[in-house]
Amino acid sequence: MGLREFLTAKLRTKQALPQSVYDFKLKTLAGEVVDFEKFRGKQLLIVNTASKCGFTPQYADLQKLHETYGDTVVVLGFPANNFMWQEPGSNKDIAQFCSLTYGVTFPMFEKISVKGSNQHPLYTWLQMKTGKVPTWNFSKYLVDEQGHSVTFFRHDIKPLDARIVEKIKNGK
């Protein structure tokens, strides 16, 4: 089954996906609903995270990116247990780990599935926009200020990599 057929099948079993990233409303690790409309006009760096992964130190760079470019881009973390069960904790455990270990202050959302049959609609939307699904923890999607155009960055591209920073600085 090709990508188009896969996504068409997913759409038949779910409600129609939003047209824009700003149409999503998701819960934080603390259970508060966040309307993505509040991010309109800013770029979004959406990252699937895990606390027991070799790439977990990327949290430090994500936090630095958040602090340095927060007026332009919002970093949004989405814990996922899709890759070798490297995010086994509860939402409370994840929040505590992120805060105590990396001083994370950017928005972190409740644990979701980023691929497969239980893929969260946000990640289905991101996959439809890019043709890419996360290949590992800390895969990144940079969404433009209008909430439509999306660029995918693999897990091994660090958050402060020049390719990401230049796109943030120059907009899309």
N, C-alpha and C positions, 0 to 999 in steps of 0.2 A: 504494500500500500504506500503510495506516494504522499508527500506532505499535503497536497491539496485535498486528496481523498480523506486523509486522517483528520484534517481540520473540519472538513465538511461533515464527516461523521460525528465529530465532537459537537458541532453546532446543532445537529439534529437532536442530540440528547440533552442539550442545555438551552437556556434562554439565549437570545441573540447577544453577542458581545457588544460592549460599549464602542462608540465611534472614536472616543478620545480617552486618554489616560485619566483626564479630569472627571470622567463619569464614574470612576470607581469610588467605593466607600469600603474601607477595611479597618479591622480592629488592630490596635497596638498590643504589645505584650501585656499591658495593664488592662486590656479589655475595652479601651475607649475607641469609639468609632471615629475615624478620620475621613472626612470628605476630601478627596484629592483636588476638588475645585479650589481649595485654599492654596494650592501650589501653582495655580495658573500664572503664567508669565515667567516662570522659572524653569530651568532644565531640571530633570530628575535623573539621578543615577540610582537605578534599581539593582540591588545586589542580593543574590541568594547566599546566605551565610551558614556557617557551622562552627561550633566551638571546639571540636575535636579533630581538626583537619590540619594538614601541613600548611595550608594557606590562611589559617586563622589569624596569624600576625597582620594580615591585611586590614584588620579592624583598626590598627593604629594609623595606617595611611588613610583609611576612610574617614576617621575622625579628623585628621589633619586637613584633608580635602574639605570637609564640612566647615572647619574653622576658617580656612583660608578663602574659600570661594562661596561661602554660604549666602552671599547676596545674589549669586548667579545660579547656583545649583543646590538642590536639596538631595542629600543622600538618604535613601530609604532601604533599610535592611529587612530581609525576609528569611528568617531561619527555616531550613528545610532539612529533612532527614533522608533525602533521596540517594545520597552517595555514601555507601559503606557505613550507614547508620552513624554518621559523625555528628549528628545533632539529636542525641537521645533525650535531652532534658525537657522539662516542662517550660511553659512560657515564663514562669517565675524564676526558674533556674537560669534560663537564658538571659533574662534581664539582669539578674545579679552578676552573672559571669561577665557580661558586656560592660557593666558599670564598674565593677571592682577591678577587672583585669585590664581593660582598655580605656576606661573613662568615657565610654560612648555616650554622646548627648544627641546624636541625630536620631530621627524616628526609627524605631524597631517595631515590626509588626508580628502578630502571632504566627506560629509555625504553620507552614503550608507545604503542599507538594508542588514542585516546580516542573515536573515532567510525568509522563505516564498517564494511565487511565484516570487517576485522581488529580490531574494537573489543575491548579487553581485557575479561574478565569483570567486573572491578570496575566499569568504566564502564557496562557493560550493566546491572549491578545498580543503579547510581546512576540511570541513565536510567529503569529500571523504577520506581524509587521516586518520581521527580519528573516523569517525562514530558519531561525536558529533556536535551538533549545539548549538550556544549560548543559554543559558537558561535565561539569564538576562544581563543587562549592566555590563561591566567589566569582561566578560568571556575572558580567555586568551589562546592563542595557542603559544607554544614555538617550533620554527622550527630550526632544526639543521643546522650546518655550510654548509652542502652540499645542503640544500634547499629541502630535501625530507622527512625526518622523522619529525613527529609532535606530540607533547604531549599537551593534553587539560587540562586546569585548570578552575574549576568553578569560578563563579563571587565572591563567598565568600572566596576564597583563595587570600590573599593579595599579592601584588607584591613582597614584601620582605620576604614572607613565606620561611622557610627553604627548602621546596620541590622545589621551583622555583630556589632559589639561588644556591642550591647544583647542580642542573642540569646545570645551567649557568657556575658555577665554573669548573665542571667536564667535560663539553661538553657531547656529546652523543655517 
